[in-house]
Amino acid sequence: MELKLNRPICFFDLETTGIDVARDRIVEISILKVFPNGNKESKTWLVNPTISIPPQSTEIHGITNEKVAGEPTFKELASQIYNMIKDSDLAGFNSDRFDIPLLAEELLRAEVDFDMKNRVAVDIQTIFHKKEERTLSAAYKFYCNASLENAHSAAADTNATYEILKAQLDRYEDLENDIKALAEYTTRKKSADFAGFIAFNNDGKEIFTFGKHKGALVDEVLEKEPGYFGWIQNADFPLYTKKVLTAIKLRKLTNKF
């Protein structure tokens, strides 16, 4: 089943130096852009992460420090990558918890003001886990009846993810072929930031999910303890979390006038 699209959607996958969203870096990114008319555009970049790739990460994706030594840095590629995704919704495998947060960190680090305000995201892994609970390779075997060659290659994983979603729509009649509906279905927990440090309560208001102010309204904490904002901004939190917190603070200041 082909996707019903009102706007482009970019399937993407990252290979990285590790799994710490705030500290690790991208070493390969592959994007498959699917347009409403069915046309497709794809691009894969090797990226010099500017930090050493740990051996345990190389064992997974096969990308060595030597392989990326002469490649452009993410900052040098940021405008190309952003231009490809800026008009699109996003999709990936475990993308809500890892790929999108890490991509956002890299873009913000490169001074590209990325956010999710005017787009939605579909996490194909969530559909899979809700329906079958397996890995990407098993999902490809299950849904597409084929073995995934070159697993942990960004391009192979990206294309497999796209094919899996189409097969899932064929298999599950209750899945609506609509990107916004799929995004809602694949959203595990509604957070204001990607990392989940700031969530929404039942009234739709932002609350902290960690530390001494866990469960407290962000607005109230910032008013009662102004220094908490500065502590988060200077601590090792993801850039996107800091961006969201700054927006909340500015909104509060604006509402006073």
MARDO-632464 format. One line per field, with one value per residue: chain; x, y, z of N, C-alpha, C in turn; residue in three letters. Coordinates in Angstrom, 1 decimal, decimal comma. Atoms other than C-alpha are relative to their C-alpha. Last residue first. Example, Ala and Ser with C-alpha at 12.3 -4.5 7.8 and 13.67 -1.06 7.14 Angstrom:
<sites>
chain <- [A; A]
npx <- [-0,9; 0,9]
npy <- [-1,1; -1,2]
npz <- [0,0; 0,0]
capx <- [13,7; 12,3]
capy <- [-1,1; -4,5]
capz <- [7,1; 7,8]
cpx <- [-0,8; 0,9]
cpy <- [1,1; 1,2]
cpz <- [0,8; 0,0]
resn <- [Ser; Ala]
</sites>
This chain:
<sites>
chain <- [A; A; A; A; A; A; A; A; A; A; A; A; A; A; A; A; A; A; A; A; A; A; A; A; A; A; A; A; A; A; A; A; A; A; A; A; A; A; A; A; A; A; A; A; A; A; A; A; A; A; A; A; A; A; A; A; A; A; A; A; A; A; A; A; A; A; A; A; A; A; A; A; A; A; A; A; A; A; A; A; A; A; A; A; A; A; A; A; A; A; A; A; A; A; A; A; A; A; A; A; A; A; A; A; A; A; A; A; A; A; A; A; A; A; A; A; A; A; A; A; A; A; A; A; A; A; A; A; A; A; A; A; A; A; A; A; A; A; A; A; A; A; A; A; A; A; A; A; A; A; A; A; A; A; A; A; A; A; A; A; A; A; A; A; A; A; A; A; A; A; A; A; A; A; A; A; A; A; A; A; A; A; A; A; A; A; A; A; A; A; A; A; A; A; A; A; A; A; A; A; A; A; A; A; A; A; A; A; A; A; A; A; A; A; A; A; A; A; A; A; A; A; A; A; A; A; A; A; A; A; A; A; A; A; A; A; A; A; A; A; A; A; A; A; A; A; A; A; A; A; A; A; A; A; A; A; A]
npx <- [0,2; 0,1; 1,4; 0,8; -0,4; 0,4; 1,4; 0,3; -0,3; 1,0; 1,3; -0,2; 0,1; 1,4; 0,8; -0,3; 0,6; 1,5; 0,3; 0,1; 1,3; -0,2; -0,3; -1,4; -0,7; 0,2; -0,7; -1,5; -0,1; 0,2; -1,3; -0,6; -1,5; -0,4; 0,3; -0,8; -1,4; -0,1; 0,3; -1,2; 0,2; 0,4; 1,4; 0,7; 1,2; 0,8; -0,6; -1,2; 0,1; -1,3; -0,5; -1,3; -1,0; -0,8; 0,6; 1,4; 0,9; 1,2; 1,2; 1,1; -0,2; 1,0; -0,6; -0,2; -1,3; -0,3; -1,0; -0,1; 0,3; 0,0; -0,5; -1,3; -0,1; 0,7; -0,9; -1,1; 0,5; 0,3; -1,2; -0,1; -1,0; 0,4; -0,9; 0,3; 1,1; 0,9; 0,3; 0,7; 1,3; 0,8; 0,5; 1,0; 1,2; 0,7; 0,7; 1,0; 1,0; 0,7; 0,9; 1,0; 1,0; 0,8; 0,8; 1,1; -0,4; -0,8; 0,6; -0,7; -1,4; -0,5; -1,1; -1,3; -0,4; -0,4; 0,9; 1,4; 0,3; -0,1; 1,1; 1,1; -0,3; 0,1; -1,0; -1,2; -1,2; -0,8; 0,7; 1,3; 0,0; -0,5; 1,0; 1,1; -0,3; 0,4; -1,0; 0,6; -1,0; 0,2; -0,1; 0,8; 1,3; 1,1; 1,0; 0,9; 1,1; 1,2; 0,7; -0,4; -1,5; -0,1; 0,5; -1,0; -1,2; 0,3; 0,0; -1,4; -0,7; 0,4; -0,4; -1,4; -0,8; 0,4; -0,3; -0,5; 0,1; -1,2; 0,3; -1,2; 0,1; 0,5; 1,4; 0,7; 1,1; 0,7; 0,8; 1,2; 0,9; 0,5; 0,9; 1,2; 1,1; -0,2; 0,2; 1,4; 0,6; 0,5; 1,4; 0,1; -0,9; 0,7; 0,9; -0,7; -0,5; -1,1; -0,6; -1,1; 0,3; 1,4; 0,4; -0,5; 0,9; 1,2; -0,1; -0,4; 1,0; -0,4; -0,4; -0,9; 0,6; -1,1; -0,2; -0,9; -1,2; -0,8; -1,3; -0,8; -1,3; -0,9; -1,4; -0,7; 0,2; 1,4; 1,0; 1,1; 1,1; 0,8; 1,3; 0,7; 1,4; 0,6; -1,0; 0,4; 0,1; -0,5; -1,4; -0,6; 0,5; 0,3; 1,4; 0,6; -1,1; -0,6; -1,0; -1,4; -0,7; -1,5; -0,5; -1,4; -0,5; -1,1; -1,3; 0,4; -0,8; 0,8; 0,4; -0,8; 0,8]
npy <- [-1,3; -0,9; -0,1; -0,7; -1,4; -0,5; -0,1; -1,2; -1,2; -0,1; -0,4; -1,4; -0,7; 0,1; -0,9; -1,4; -0,2; -0,2; -1,3; -0,2; 0,5; 0,9; 1,5; 0,2; -0,5; 0,9; 1,3; -0,1; -0,2; 1,3; 0,6; -0,4; 0,3; 0,2; -1,2; -1,1; 0,1; -0,3; -1,4; -0,8; -0,8; -1,4; -0,1; 0,9; -0,7; -0,5; -0,8; 0,5; 1,5; 0,7; 0,3; 0,6; -0,9; -0,5; -1,3; 0,3; 0,6; -0,6; 0,7; -0,9; -0,7; 0,3; 0,9; 1,3; 0,2; -1,3; -0,8; -1,4; -0,9; 0,7; -0,8; 0,3; 1,4; 0,2; -0,7; 0,9; 1,1; -0,5; -0,2; -1,5; -0,4; -1,0; -1,1; -1,1; -0,8; -0,4; 1,1; 1,1; -0,6; 0,0; 1,4; 0,3; -0,8; 0,6; 1,2; -0,4; -0,6; 1,1; 0,6; -1,0; -0,1; 1,3; 0,1; -0,9; -1,0; -1,0; -0,6; -1,2; 0,0; -1,3; -0,3; 0,0; 1,3; -0,1; -0,8; 0,3; 1,4; 0,1; -0,7; 0,9; 1,1; -0,4; -0,9; 0,6; -0,1; 1,3; 1,1; 0,1; 0,5; 1,4; 0,9; 0,0; 1,0; 1,3; 0,9; 1,4; 1,1; 1,2; 1,4; 0,1; -0,7; 0,9; 0,5; 1,1; 0,0; 0,1; -1,3; -0,7; -0,2; -1,2; -1,2; -0,4; -0,5; -1,3; -0,9; -0,2; -0,8; -1,4; -0,7; -0,2; 0,1; -1,0; -1,4; -0,6; 1,1; 0,8; 1,3; 0,9; 0,8; 1,3; -0,1; -1,1; 0,4; 1,2; -0,4; -0,8; 1,0; 1,0; -0,7; -0,4; 0,7; -0,3; -1,4; -0,2; 0,0; -1,3; -0,4; -1,0; -1,1; -1,3; -0,1; -0,3; -1,4; -0,2; -1,3; 0,2; -0,5; 0,1; 1,4; 0,5; -0,6; 0,8; 1,3; 1,2; 1,0; 1,4; 0,7; -0,8; -0,4; -0,1; -1,2; 0,4; -0,7; 0,5; -0,5; 0,6; -0,6; 0,2; -0,2; 1,3; 0,6; 0,4; -1,1; 0,5; -0,9; 0,3; -0,5; 0,3; -0,3; 0,2; 0,4; 0,8; -0,7; 0,7; 0,0; -1,3; -1,0; -1,2; -0,1; 0,7; 0,4; -1,0; 0,8; -0,5; 0,8; -0,2; 1,1; 0,4; 0,6; 1,0; -0,8; -1,3; -1,1; -1,2; -0,9; -1,3; -1,2]
npz <- [0,5; -1,1; -0,5; 1,0; -0,1; -1,4; 0,1; 0,8; -0,8; -1,1; 0,6; 0,3; -1,2; -0,4; 0,9; -0,4; -1,3; 0,3; 0,5; 1,4; 0,5; 1,2; -0,2; -0,1; 1,2; 1,1; -0,3; 0,3; 1,5; 0,5; 0,3; 1,3; -0,1; -1,3; -0,8; 0,5; -0,5; -1,4; -0,2; 0,4; 1,2; -0,2; -0,1; 0,8; 0,4; -1,1; -1,0; -0,7; -0,2; 0,0; -1,3; -0,1; -0,5; 1,1; 0,4; 0,6; -0,9; -0,2; 0,6; -0,2; -1,2; -1,1; -1,0; 0,5; 0,7; 0,6; -0,7; 0,5; -1,1; -1,2; -1,1; -0,4; -0,4; -1,3; -1,0; -0,3; -0,7; -1,3; -0,7; -0,2; 0,9; 1,0; 0,1; -0,9; 0,5; -1,0; -0,9; 0,7; 0,4; -1,2; -0,3; 1,1; -0,3; -1,1; 0,5; 1,0; -0,8; -0,7; 1,0; 0,4; -1,1; 0,0; 1,2; -0,1; 1,0; -0,6; -1,1; -0,5; 0,3; 0,1; -0,9; 0,6; 0,3; 1,4; 0,8; -0,3; 0,3; 1,4; 0,6; -0,1; 0,9; 1,4; 0,4; 0,6; -1,0; 0,1; 0,7; -0,5; -1,4; 0,0; 0,6; -1,0; -1,1; 0,5; -0,4; -0,1; 0,1; -0,9; 0,6; 1,2; -0,1; 0,5; -0,9; 0,3; -1,0; 0,8; 0,0; 1,2; -0,2; -0,9; 0,8; 1,0; -0,7; -0,5; 1,1; 0,4; -1,0; 0,1; 1,2; 0,3; -1,2; -1,0; 0,3; -1,3; -0,8; -0,2; -0,4; -0,2; -1,3; -0,1; 0,3; -0,6; -0,9; 0,5; 1,2; -0,4; -0,6; 1,0; 0,8; -0,6; 0,8; 1,4; 0,2; 0,0; -1,3; -0,6; 0,3; 1,0; -0,2; 0,0; 1,1; 1,2; 0,0; -0,8; 0,4; 0,9; 1,3; 0,4; 0,1; 1,3; 1,0; -0,1; 0,7; -0,9; 0,0; 0,4; -1,2; -0,7; -1,2; -0,9; -0,8; -1,0; -0,2; -1,1; -0,1; -1,1; 0,1; -1,1; 0,4; 0,1; 1,3; 0,2; 0,3; 0,8; 0,0; 1,2; 0,0; 1,3; 0,1; 1,3; 0,9; 1,2; 1,3; 1,1; 0,2; -0,2; 0,9; -0,8; -0,2; -1,2; -0,8; -0,9; -0,7; -0,4; -0,9; -0,2; -0,7; 0,0; -1,2; 0,1; 0,0; 0,3; -0,5; 0,4; -1,1; 0,1; 0,0]
capx <- [3,0; 3,2; 2,3; 5,6; 7,7; 5,9; 6,3; 10,0; 10,4; 8,6; 10,6; 13,9; 12,8; 12,1; 15,5; 17,3; 15,6; 16,6; 20,2; 20,3; 21,2; 24,8; 24,4; 24,7; 21,2; 19,8; 21,4; 20,4; 16,7; 16,9; 18,2; 14,8; 13,4; 9,8; 9,0; 10,9; 9,4; 5,9; 6,1; 7,7; 4,8; 6,0; 6,0; 9,7; 11,0; 13,7; 15,1; 13,2; 10,0; 9,5; 6,0; 4,5; 0,8; -1,6; -4,1; -3,3; 0,4; 2,8; 6,4; 9,8; 12,8; 11,5; 14,5; 12,6; 11,2; 7,6; 6,8; 3,8; 4,4; 4,6; 3,7; 3,3; -0,4; -0,5; 2,2; 0,2; -2,9; -0,9; 0,6; -2,6; -3,1; -5,1; -4,0; -7,0; -6,6; -3,2; -1,3; -1,3; -0,5; 2,3; 3,7; 4,0; 5,7; 8,1; 9,2; 10,1; 12,0; 13,9; 14,9; 16,3; 18,0; 19,8; 20,9; 22,1; 24,1; 23,3; 21,9; 23,8; 21,2; 17,8; 16,5; 13,1; 9,5; 8,6; 6,6; 8,3; 11,7; 11,8; 10,5; 13,1; 15,9; 14,4; 13,9; 10,7; 7,6; 4,7; 1,8; 2,7; 6,4; 6,0; 3,9; 6,4; 9,3; 7,7; 8,0; 5,9; 6,8; 4,7; 5,5; 4,9; 6,1; 8,8; 11,9; 15,1; 16,8; 20,1; 23,0; 25,2; 24,8; 21,0; 21,2; 23,3; 21,0; 17,9; 19,4; 20,1; 16,5; 15,1; 17,2; 16,8; 13,5; 11,2; 13,2; 13,1; 12,8; 12,2; 9,7; 9,7; 7,2; 8,5; 9,1; 12,4; 13,7; 15,9; 16,8; 17,9; 20,3; 21,9; 22,2; 23,7; 26,4; 29,3; 28,1; 27,9; 31,5; 32,6; 34,4; 38,2; 38,5; 35,3; 36,8; 39,8; 37,7; 35,9; 32,4; 31,5; 28,0; 28,0; 31,7; 32,5; 30,3; 32,2; 35,5; 34,5; 34,4; 36,7; 35,3; 35,0; 32,0; 33,2; 30,0; 29,2; 26,2; 23,4; 20,7; 17,4; 14,6; 11,3; 8,3; 5,0; 2,9; 2,7; 6,5; 8,8; 12,2; 14,7; 17,4; 20,6; 22,9; 26,4; 28,8; 26,4; 27,6; 27,4; 27,1; 23,5; 21,8; 24,0; 23,7; 27,1; 29,4; 26,5; 24,7; 21,6; 18,4; 15,9; 12,4; 11,4; 7,8; 6,5; 3,1; -0,5; 0,5; -1,4; 1,3; 1,4; 0,0]
capy <- [42,5; 39,5; 37,2; 38,0; 37,0; 33,7; 33,1; 33,9; 31,4; 28,7; 29,4; 29,2; 25,8; 24,5; 25,7; 24,2; 20,8; 21,1; 21,7; 18,5; 18,8; 18,9; 21,8; 25,6; 26,1; 23,8; 25,7; 29,0; 28,0; 26,7; 30,1; 31,6; 29,5; 30,5; 31,9; 29,3; 26,6; 27,8; 28,0; 24,6; 23,0; 20,4; 16,7; 16,3; 19,5; 17,8; 15,9; 14,7; 14,9; 18,7; 19,9; 21,7; 22,2; 20,2; 19,7; 16,0; 17,0; 17,7; 16,7; 18,4; 16,1; 13,8; 13,8; 15,2; 18,2; 19,1; 15,5; 13,4; 9,8; 6,9; 8,6; 6,0; 6,1; 9,9; 10,0; 7,4; 9,5; 12,6; 10,6; 9,2; 5,6; 4,7; 1,5; -0,6; -2,7; -3,9; -5,9; -3,5; -0,5; -2,6; -3,4; 0,3; 1,0; -1,9; -0,6; 2,8; 1,3; -1,0; 2,0; 3,8; 0,7; 0,0; 3,6; 3,9; 0,7; -1,0; -4,0; -4,6; -7,1; -7,3; -10,7; -10,9; -11,6; -7,9; -7,8; -10,5; -10,4; -6,6; -6,6; -9,2; -7,0; -4,0; -5,8; -7,5; -6,7; -7,8; -5,3; -2,6; -3,2; -2,9; 0,2; 1,7; 0,8; 2,7; 6,0; 8,5; 12,2; 15,3; 18,7; 22,4; 22,7; 20,0; 22,2; 23,2; 26,5; 25,8; 27,0; 24,0; 22,8; 23,3; 21,0; 18,4; 18,4; 18,1; 15,2; 13,5; 14,0; 12,9; 9,7; 8,6; 8,3; 9,5; 7,8; 4,3; 3,3; 6,4; 9,0; 12,7; 15,2; 17,5; 21,1; 21,5; 18,0; 18,5; 22,1; 21,0; 18,3; 20,7; 23,5; 21,2; 19,6; 21,9; 21,8; 18,0; 17,9; 17,1; 13,8; 13,4; 11,6; 9,7; 6,3; 6,7; 7,1; 3,8; 3,1; -0,6; 0,0; -2,2; -3,0; 0,7; 1,6; -0,8; 0,6; 4,1; 6,8; 9,6; 13,2; 15,6; 13,6; 13,6; 12,7; 10,2; 11,5; 9,6; 11,1; 10,0; 11,6; 9,9; 10,6; 9,2; 12,3; 13,1; 13,2; 10,6; 11,8; 9,1; 10,4; 8,7; 10,0; 8,8; 9,6; 11,5; 12,7; 11,7; 14,1; 15,2; 12,2; 9,7; 6,5; 6,2; 7,5; 7,5; 5,9; 7,8; 6,8; 8,8; 8,6; 12,1; 12,8; 15,2; 16,9; 15,7; 12,1; 8,9; 6,2; 3,4; 0,0]
capz <- [30,0; 32,3; 29,4; 27,6; 30,7; 30,9; 27,1; 27,4; 30,2; 28,3; 25,2; 27,2; 28,6; 25,1; 23,9; 26,9; 26,2; 22,6; 23,6; 25,6; 29,3; 30,5; 32,9; 32,2; 30,9; 33,6; 36,4; 34,9; 34,8; 38,4; 39,5; 39,1; 42,0; 42,7; 39,3; 37,3; 39,5; 39,0; 35,2; 35,0; 36,9; 39,4; 38,8; 39,5; 41,1; 43,1; 40,1; 37,1; 35,1; 35,1; 34,2; 31,2; 31,1; 29,0; 31,7; 32,1; 32,6; 29,7; 29,8; 30,3; 30,8; 28,2; 25,9; 22,9; 24,6; 25,4; 26,0; 25,1; 25,7; 23,3; 20,1; 17,4; 17,1; 17,1; 14,3; 12,3; 12,5; 11,4; 8,5; 7,2; 6,0; 9,0; 10,8; 11,6; 8,5; 9,6; 7,0; 4,1; 6,3; 7,9; 4,5; 3,6; 7,0; 6,4; 3,0; 4,4; 7,3; 5,0; 2,9; 5,9; 7,3; 4,0; 3,6; 7,2; 7,1; 10,3; 8,4; 5,2; 3,8; 5,5; 4,7; 2,9; 3,7; 3,7; 6,9; 9,0; 7,5; 7,6; 11,1; 12,2; 10,8; 12,5; 15,9; 17,2; 19,3; 16,9; 16,9; 19,5; 18,9; 15,1; 15,3; 17,8; 15,6; 12,7; 14,6; 12,7; 13,3; 12,9; 11,5; 12,1; 15,7; 15,5; 15,9; 14,2; 14,5; 12,6; 14,7; 13,9; 17,5; 17,0; 13,9; 15,8; 18,8; 16,6; 14,8; 18,1; 19,3; 15,9; 15,8; 19,4; 21,2; 18,4; 15,7; 17,0; 13,3; 11,3; 10,1; 9,7; 8,3; 5,6; 4,5; 6,3; 5,6; 2,5; 3,3; 6,8; 5,4; 2,9; 5,6; 8,1; 5,9; 7,0; 10,6; 10,4; 9,5; 6,0; 5,2; 5,2; 8,5; 8,0; 6,9; 9,2; 12,3; 11,4; 10,2; 10,4; 11,9; 15,0; 15,5; 14,8; 17,8; 20,1; 18,8; 20,0; 17,2; 18,1; 18,0; 15,1; 13,9; 10,3; 8,5; 5,7; 3,8; 2,2; -0,1; -1,4; -3,5; -4,2; -6,4; -5,3; -6,0; -2,3; -2,1; -0,4; 0,9; 1,8; 4,1; 5,1; 7,8; 8,7; 11,5; 13,7; 17,1; 20,8; 23,7; 24,2; 22,6; 24,3; 22,2; 20,6; 17,8; 15,4; 12,5; 11,7; 9,8; 7,9; 6,3; 5,2; 4,5; 1,8; 2,3; 2,0; 1,8; 1,4; 1,6; -1,0; 0,0]
cpx <- [-1,2; -0,3; -0,1; -1,5; -1,0; 0,2; -0,6; -1,5; -0,4; 0,2; -1,0; -1,3; 0,1; -0,2; -1,4; -0,8; 0,2; -0,8; -1,4; -0,3; 0,0; -1,3; 0,0; 0,4; 1,5; 0,7; -0,2; 0,7; 1,5; 0,2; 0,0; 1,3; 0,6; 1,5; 0,5; -0,3; 0,9; 1,4; 0,2; -0,2; 1,2; -0,1; -0,5; -1,5; -0,8; -1,3; -1,0; 0,4; 1,2; -0,2; 1,4; 0,4; 1,3; 1,0; 0,7; -0,7; -1,4; -0,9; -1,2; -1,2; -1,1; 0,3; -0,9; 0,5; 0,2; 1,4; 0,2; 0,9; 0,2; -0,5; -0,2; 0,6; 1,4; 0,1; -0,7; 0,9; 1,1; -0,6; -0,3; 1,1; 0,0; 1,1; -0,5; 0,9; -0,4; -1,1; -1,1; -0,5; -0,8; -1,4; -0,9; -0,6; -1,1; -1,3; -0,9; -0,9; -1,2; -1,2; -0,8; -1,0; -1,1; -1,1; -0,9; -0,9; -1,2; 0,8; 1,0; -0,7; 0,6; 1,5; 0,5; 1,1; 1,3; 0,4; 0,3; -1,0; -1,4; -0,3; 0,0; -1,3; -1,2; 0,2; -0,2; 1,0; 1,2; 1,1; 0,8; -0,7; -1,5; -0,1; 0,4; -1,2; -1,2; 0,3; -0,4; 1,2; -0,7; 1,0; -0,3; 0,1; -0,9; -1,3; -1,1; -1,0; -1,0; -1,2; -1,1; -0,7; 0,6; 1,5; 0,1; -0,4; 1,1; 1,2; -0,2; 0,1; 1,5; 0,6; -0,4; 0,4; 1,5; 0,9; -0,4; 0,4; 0,6; -0,3; 1,3; -0,5; 1,1; -0,3; -0,7; -1,5; -0,9; -1,2; -0,7; -0,9; -1,3; -1,1; -0,6; -1,0; -1,4; -1,2; 0,1; -0,4; -1,5; -0,5; -0,3; -1,4; 0,0; 1,0; -0,7; -0,9; 0,7; 0,4; 1,2; 0,7; 1,2; -0,2; -1,5; -0,4; 0,4; -1,1; -1,4; 0,0; 0,4; -1,2; 0,3; 0,4; 0,8; -0,5; 1,3; 0,4; 0,8; 1,3; 0,7; 1,4; 0,8; 1,3; 0,9; 1,4; 0,7; -0,3; -1,4; -1,0; -1,1; -1,3; -0,7; -1,4; -0,5; -1,5; -0,5; 1,2; -0,3; -0,3; 0,5; 1,5; 0,7; -0,4; -0,4; -1,4; -0,5; 1,2; 0,9; 0,9; 1,4; 0,5; 1,5; 0,3; 1,4; 0,3; 1,1; 1,2; -0,6; 0,6; -0,9; -0,6; 0,9]
cpy <- [0,1; 1,4; 0,9; 0,2; 0,8; 1,5; 0,5; 0,2; 1,3; 1,2; 0,1; 0,5; 1,5; 0,8; 0,0; 0,9; 1,5; 0,2; 0,3; 1,4; 0,2; -0,6; -0,7; -1,5; -0,3; 0,4; -0,9; -1,2; 0,1; 0,0; -1,4; -0,6; 0,4; -0,1; 0,0; 1,3; 1,1; -0,1; 0,4; 1,4; 0,8; 0,8; 1,4; 0,1; -1,0; 0,6; 0,4; 0,9; -0,6; -1,5; -0,6; -0,3; -0,7; 1,0; 0,7; 1,3; -0,2; -0,7; 0,8; -0,7; 1,0; 0,6; -0,4; -1,0; -1,4; 0,0; 1,3; 0,8; 1,4; 0,8; -0,7; 0,8; -0,4; -1,4; -0,1; 0,6; -0,9; -1,1; 0,5; 0,3; 1,6; 0,5; 0,9; 1,2; 1,2; 0,9; 0,4; -1,1; -1,1; 0,6; 0,0; -1,4; -0,3; 0,8; -0,7; -1,2; 0,5; 0,6; -1,1; -0,6; 1,0; 0,1; -1,2; -0,1; 1,0; 0,8; 0,9; 0,8; 1,4; 0,0; 1,4; 0,3; -0,1; -1,4; -0,1; 0,6; -0,3; -1,4; -0,1; 0,6; -1,0; -1,1; 0,4; 1,1; -0,8; -0,1; -1,3; -1,3; -0,2; -0,6; -1,4; -0,8; -0,2; -1,1; -1,5; -0,9; -1,4; -1,1; -1,0; -1,3; -0,2; 0,7; -0,8; -0,2; -1,0; -0,2; 0,0; 1,3; 0,8; 0,3; 1,2; 1,3; 0,5; 0,6; 1,4; 0,9; 0,3; 0,8; 1,5; 0,8; 0,3; 0,0; 1,0; 1,4; 0,3; -1,2; -0,8; -1,4; -0,9; -0,5; -1,4; 0,1; 1,1; -0,4; -1,2; 0,3; 0,7; -0,9; -0,9; 0,6; 0,5; -0,6; 0,4; 1,5; 0,2; -0,2; 1,3; 0,5; 1,1; 1,1; 1,4; 0,2; 0,3; 1,5; 0,3; 1,3; 0,0; 0,5; -0,1; -1,4; -0,4; 0,6; -0,7; -1,3; -1,2; -0,9; -1,5; -0,5; 1,0; 0,5; -0,1; 1,3; -0,8; 0,8; -0,6; 0,6; -0,6; 0,6; -0,1; 0,1; -1,3; -0,6; -0,5; 1,2; -0,5; 0,8; -0,5; 0,5; -0,3; 0,3; -0,4; -0,3; -1,0; 0,7; -0,6; 0,0; 1,3; 1,1; 1,2; 0,4; -0,7; -0,5; 1,0; -1,2; 0,6; -0,9; 0,2; -1,2; -0,5; -0,6; -1,1; 0,9; 1,3; 1,2; 1,1; 1,0; 1,2]
cpz <- [-0,9; -0,5; 1,2; 0,6; -0,9; 0,1; 1,4; -0,1; -0,7; 0,9; 1,1; -0,5; -0,2; 1,3; 0,4; -0,8; 0,5; 1,3; -0,3; -0,4; -1,5; -0,4; -1,3; 0,3; 0,0; -1,3; -1,2; 0,2; -0,4; -1,5; -0,6; -0,4; -1,4; 0,2; 1,4; 0,7; -0,5; 0,5; 1,5; 0,3; -0,3; -1,3; 0,1; 0,2; -0,9; -0,3; 1,1; 1,2; 0,7; 0,3; -0,2; 1,4; 0,2; 0,4; -1,1; -0,5; -0,7; 1,0; 0,2; -0,7; 0,4; 1,3; 1,1; 1,1; -0,4; -0,7; -0,7; 0,8; -0,4; 1,2; 1,3; 1,1; 0,5; 0,5; 1,4; 1,1; 0,4; 0,9; 1,4; 1,0; -0,1; -0,8; -1,1; 0,0; 0,9; -0,5; 1,0; 0,9; -0,8; -0,3; 1,2; 0,2; -1,1; 0,3; 1,1; -0,5; -0,8; 0,8; 0,5; -1,0; -0,3; 1,1; 0,0; -1,2; -0,1; -1,0; 0,7; 1,1; 0,5; -0,2; -0,2; 1,1; -0,8; -0,6; -1,5; -1,0; 0,1; -0,5; -1,5; -0,6; 0,0; -1,0; -1,5; -0,2; -0,6; 1,0; 0,1; -0,7; 0,5; 1,4; 0,1; -0,6; 0,9; 1,0; -0,4; 0,4; 0,2; -0,3; 1,0; -0,7; -1,2; -0,1; -0,7; 1,1; -0,3; 1,0; -1,1; -0,2; -1,2; 0,2; 0,9; -0,8; -1,0; 0,7; 0,4; -1,2; -0,3; 1,1; -0,1; -1,2; -0,3; 1,2; 1,1; -0,1; 1,4; 0,9; 0,1; 0,3; 0,0; 1,4; 0,2; -0,3; 0,4; 0,9; -0,5; -1,2; 0,4; 0,7; -1,1; -0,9; 0,5; -0,8; -1,5; -0,3; -0,1; 1,4; 0,7; -0,4; -1,0; 0,2; 0,0; -1,2; -1,3; 0,0; 1,0; -0,4; -1,0; -1,5; -0,5; -0,2; -1,4; -1,0; 0,1; -0,8; 0,8; 0,1; -0,4; 1,4; 0,9; 1,3; 0,9; 0,7; 1,1; 0,1; 1,3; 0,0; 1,2; -0,3; 1,3; -0,3; -0,2; -1,3; -0,2; -0,1; -1,0; 0,1; -1,3; 0,1; -1,4; 0,2; -1,4; -0,8; -1,1; -1,3; -1,3; -0,4; 0,2; -0,9; 0,9; 0,2; 1,3; 0,8; 0,8; 0,5; 0,3; 1,0; 0,2; 0,9; -0,2; 1,4; -0,1; -0,1; -0,4; 0,7; -0,6; 1,1; 0,0]
resn <- [Phe; Lys; Asn; Thr; Leu; Lys; Arg; Leu; Lys; Ile; Ala; Thr; Leu; Val; Lys; Lys; Thr; Tyr; Leu; Pro; Phe; Asp; Ala; Asn; Gln; Ile; Trp; Gly; Phe; Tyr; Gly; Pro; Glu; Lys; Glu; Leu; Val; Glu; Asp; Val; Leu; Ala; Gly; Lys; His; Lys; Gly; Phe; Thr; Phe; Ile; Glu; Lys; Gly; Asp; Asn; Asn; Phe; Ala; Ile; Phe; Gly; Ala; Phe; Asp; Ala; Ser; Lys; Lys; Arg; Thr; Thr; Tyr; Glu; Ala; Leu; Ala; Lys; Ile; Asp; Asn; Glu; Leu; Asp; Glu; Tyr; Arg; Asp; Leu; Gln; Ala; Lys; Leu; Ile; Glu; Tyr; Thr; Ala; Asn; Thr; Asp; Ala; Ala; Ala; Ser; His; Ala; Asn; Glu; Leu; Ser; Ala; Asn; Cys; Tyr; Phe; Lys; Tyr; Ala; Ala; Ser; Leu; Thr; Arg; Glu; Glu; Lys; Lys; His; Phe; Ile; Thr; Gln; Ile; Asp; Val; Ala; Val; Arg; Asn; Lys; Met; Asp; Phe; Asp; Val; Glu; Ala; Arg; Leu; Leu; Glu; Glu; Ala; Leu; Leu; Pro; Ile; Asp; Phe; Arg; Asp; Ser; Asn; Phe; Gly; Ala; Leu; Asp; Ser; Asp; Lys; Ile; Met; Asn; Tyr; Ile; Gln; Ser; Ala; Leu; Glu; Lys; Phe; Thr; Pro; Glu; Gly; Ala; Val; Lys; Glu; Asn; Thr; Ile; Gly; His; Ile; Glu; Thr; Ser; Gln; Pro; Pro; Ile; Ser; Ile; Thr; Pro; Asn; Val; Leu; Trp; Thr; Lys; Ser; Glu; Lys; Asn; Gly; Asn; Pro; Phe; Val; Lys; Leu; Ile; Ser; Ile; Glu; Val; Ile; Arg; Asp; Arg; Ala; Val; Asp; Ile; Gly; Thr; Thr; Glu; Leu; Asp; Phe; Phe; Cys; Ile; Pro; Arg; Asn; Leu; Lys; Leu; Glu; Met]
</sites>
